[in-house]
Amino acid sequence: MSERIEARVEARVEERIEELVGTVVPGTGAASAGQDGGAGRPVPPLLTAKLAAAPRSGAVLLPRPRLFELLDLGTAGPLTVVSASAGWGKTVLLSSWCRARNATDGRAGKSPDRGPVGWLSLEPGDGGARLWSYLYAALRPAVDGPEPDGGAEPDPAYGLESLADQLARRTGPATLILDDLHHVDDPEVSSGLEFLLRHTAGRLRLVIGCRTDPGLGLHRWRLSGELTEIRATDLAFRPDEVADLFSAYGEPLPPEQTRRLVSRTEGWPAGLRFAALALPGHPDPARFVDEFTGEHPDVAAYLSEELIAGLSGAAREALCRASLVAGFSVELLDTLTGRTDAARVLSELDRLGGFVVPLGGRPAGYRCHPMLGELLRSELARRPAEQVAELHRRAATWFTANDLPAEALRHALAAHDWPYAIGVLLRHWPDLVPYGQYAPTRPAPPAPSPEVVRTDPELGLACAADRLDGGEPAAATDYLGMAAAHTDLLDAARRHRFRRIAAALRLAAAHLRGDEPAVRAGVADLLRPDPLDPNPNPDLDPAGPGGSERDDLELRAGAVARMVPGMTRFGAGELTAAEPEIADGLAEATRAGLTRARRLCLGRLALARAVRGELTGADEAARAALGTAPFDGLVRPADGVHAYLAQALVALHRDRTDDADANLALGLRAAEHVDEPLVHGLVGMIQARLLRDRGDLTGAHQVLAGSRRRLGDRAEAQPLANWLLAAEADLWIDHGDVELAREMLTPAVERAVAPVEPVAVALSRAHLRGRDPQAALRTLPDWAAPAGAGGPLPLRLAAGVLDASAARLTGDHRRATRVLEELLRLAEPEGFRQVFTRADPPVRDLLAAHLDSGTAYWPMVRELLDAADGAAGPVTPTPPPLGEPLTERELTVLRYLQSILSNVEIAAELSLSVNTVKTHVRNIYRKLDATRRRDAVRRARELNLI
């Protein structure tokens, strides 16, 4: 009786609420009636607009399949967080994905592995009981159907327990997107969401869009592997996406301008859209890209209102001062502000995800986004000149104390502190030589007047060194000429020192220009005894009067003279000739105490070893190069480019793709400030290989095309051009266009211009894929020759794998076994894995047969097979004929099982959830009577299914 009365009372309450507030969101019932604290006060209805993923009116929407795939994979687990600051396209991405998912399900019927996708937009003030009413309304499609036990649907007013129970009893998942969750600061909301995630039996898939991380204990979800994070680096537009965006706006950009705009905006979506809207009608698109800065009116207004306005006064001032330097740490920020609370301020700045960029390292480093930095520096420029000069002096002092002379010199010149700038030059000039690297593009400090330089020519040397660091050899040469005209003001000892330093800077200018004859002349000039040396005796006692300073000067000059030619040859790709010179330079730099020069030598030696296949030595040298400069690598990223690429190559060869990706990302940023064919060629090949291994052949083609454009037709880049040609041909082979690959490769092999081994290996693979093993064997270089004669070890291993595959295809199984055993002997000490795990499918069968026939490298072969198969089960007997047929989707998945792709990678390829792929794999195993991947593939081939 009491239950009946209670139900009647609840029904009457609902009717009364509807009379007071009119129509509410269908199906929300009492849940829409939030307690408003006053009898008879109308309770507002739920707004349907908050529950719909509506497109932004007038916005050009660009499909982003790369991010859609990340969201699809993320919603295979319980929690996905899309977190970045204003303008990074979070809402556009999530709403587009939501509409696409629901539209697909609407056309094809809801998949039990995907379920419905609900949407809720949040605003300031949302919270309490009313938020839960909205949340229930957003999830209503997931809990509105009949329950598994046929019982009645519990009323949402009963609380989170009822909602969690309804979700847990679903047969499939339900996805909810909470957009702009950062507007809600109610801790009970975070607790309630955690409760739902824990008590819905894995059915709830929560996707959160926010500017700051939600208080959901992300560390726990991250540790359990159940968290997917999409941040500013993921949301940033890539060059191909920028090109598509401008084409969609009707303003296509040439590739070079696209690349420059990506560098300037770092892919910030809002900035790119402002640029696309401002470009129409501009008379010079190239000049527009150069002039599009953070001071553009639309960009400045957006950043000021959406980012800076929300900061405290202390944080705004700290950020403004931090924009003065290329990168900053807590200690440097304290120095600039004159306070001791930088750590607390940085925790507030952390909310500017994508604009205050953490750079890692110890101490932790940070930098401002380029457009934000430009806006803040324009504000600084409006302050009194002496105030800004004092900030530069503080920065110069800090950089000097932390062994960063190039930054110290720049800020001393900006402060017009000429004596300090000259002091930095005289103490650190060998470490101011750029050696092919130069600082990020930045305005030159205010130049001293010619009258000032005439009074002290050493100041001209300081300005020349700064311009070389900025990658401006012509401006540096002008300063050198101006200073040399007034050396009569110096005494004999200072004139000698001036000539030595000036000779080193002229050598560096020739190096940056790529003027090889001038480099040779500069080396000779630097090593030639100075006829005006006041102490020409080479046996001068360093401890005697004037001896120590002169000895130090000559030692440093000799180190610079030996390093520059080797680095020039190295950058052109002449590794064999350059490596001994760089090794000598390392020894000289160590003797002279030149810390930066020593790091640069170590980085190049690491890369040379990685290319040659000495992975352990490469990793050690790269760690030494990066580990000795924890902060220098942040403000001068170009100094670490060779070490980063070495580590990326090591990780790639060892099939650690996450590590390869991470180091390549650092290398890409650094490569923007290095004009070396070797660097740009290797960046393209590593990036293309990673994309190829993920199945993104189109993206890999685009990367290689960009690398070829960057190299141009420089003669010294021909060896790298052959490597790029081989990489592109491999992509066409993967496409199945073997004939095109042959047409590309055959002329290069016949011309035999520069080393052709990589081209020959790619051509051999094309023959093998064309079922012509004899042609493949004829084309292969002699990979089994003594070390070094057959090319670098990675290439020898690739050739050997083709040799073994061709022998097996011709029926010579004994030779295939011998070759494979030799390959394992070569690969095992250095940890090579990718050459086997990412090879063509027959190689996997070759390894399986080798394991069965016996090998001295059983653990390694077992590991390689497990990488493709997962945990191996017992060998199964020959299965009976196929009974239940495979579905079309199961056949598609089966074809991918021939490869070494994991279930996660197959899911990404097919735009399916990982759980769906696993279901298909279980069905395939059951229908083929197999217990592991290898047996399923073998059985399918017996039945001609693949």
Buried (B, 14 or more C-beta within 10 A) or exposed (E): EEEEEEEEEBEEBBEEBBEEBEEBBEBBBBBBBBEEEEEEEEBEBBEEEBBBBEEEEEEEEBEBEBBBBBBBBBBBBBBBBBBBBBBBBBBBBBBBBBBBBBEBBEEEEBBEBBBBBBBBBBEEEBBBEBBBBBBBBBBBBBBEEEBEEEEEEBBBBEBBEBBBBBBBBBEBBBBBBBBBBBBBEBEEBBEBBBBBBEBBEBBBBBBBBBBBBBBBEBEEBBEEEBBBBBBBBBBBBBBBBBBBBBEBBEBEBEBEBBBBBBBBBBBBBBBBBBBBEBBEEBEEBEEBBEEBBBBBEBBBEBBEEBBBEBBEEBBBBBBBBBBBBBBBBBBBBBBBBEBEBBEBBBEBBEBBBBBBBEBEBEEBBBBBBBBBBBBBBBBBEEEEEEEBBBBBBBBBBBBBEBBBBBBBBBBBBBBBBBEBBBBBBBEBBBBBBBBBBBBBBEEBBEBBEEEBBBEBBBBBBBBBBBBBBBBBBEBBBBBBEBBBEBBEEBEEBBBBBBBBBBBBBBBBBBBBBBBBEBBBBBBEBBBEEBEEBEBEEEEBEEEEEEBEEBBEBBBBBBBBBBBBBBBBBBBBBBBEEBBEBBBBBBBBBBEBBBBBBBBBBBBBBBBBBBBBBBBEBBBBBBBBBBEBBBBBBBBBBBBBBBBBBBBBBBBBBBBBBEBBBBBBBBBBBBBBBBBBBBBBBBBBBBBBBBBBBBBBBEBBBBBBBBBBEBBEEEEBBBBBBBBBBBBBBBBBBBEEBBEBBBEBBBEBBEEEBBBBBBBBBBBBBBBBBBEBBEBBBEBBBEBBEEEEEBBBBBBBBBBBBBBBBBBBBBEBEEBBBEBBBBBBEBBBEBBBBBBBBBBBBBBBBBBBBBBEEEBEBEEBBBEBBEBBBEEBBEEBEEBEEBEEEBEEBBBBBBEBBBBBBBBEBBBBBBEBBBBBBBBBBEBBBEBBBBBBBBBBBBBBEEEEBB
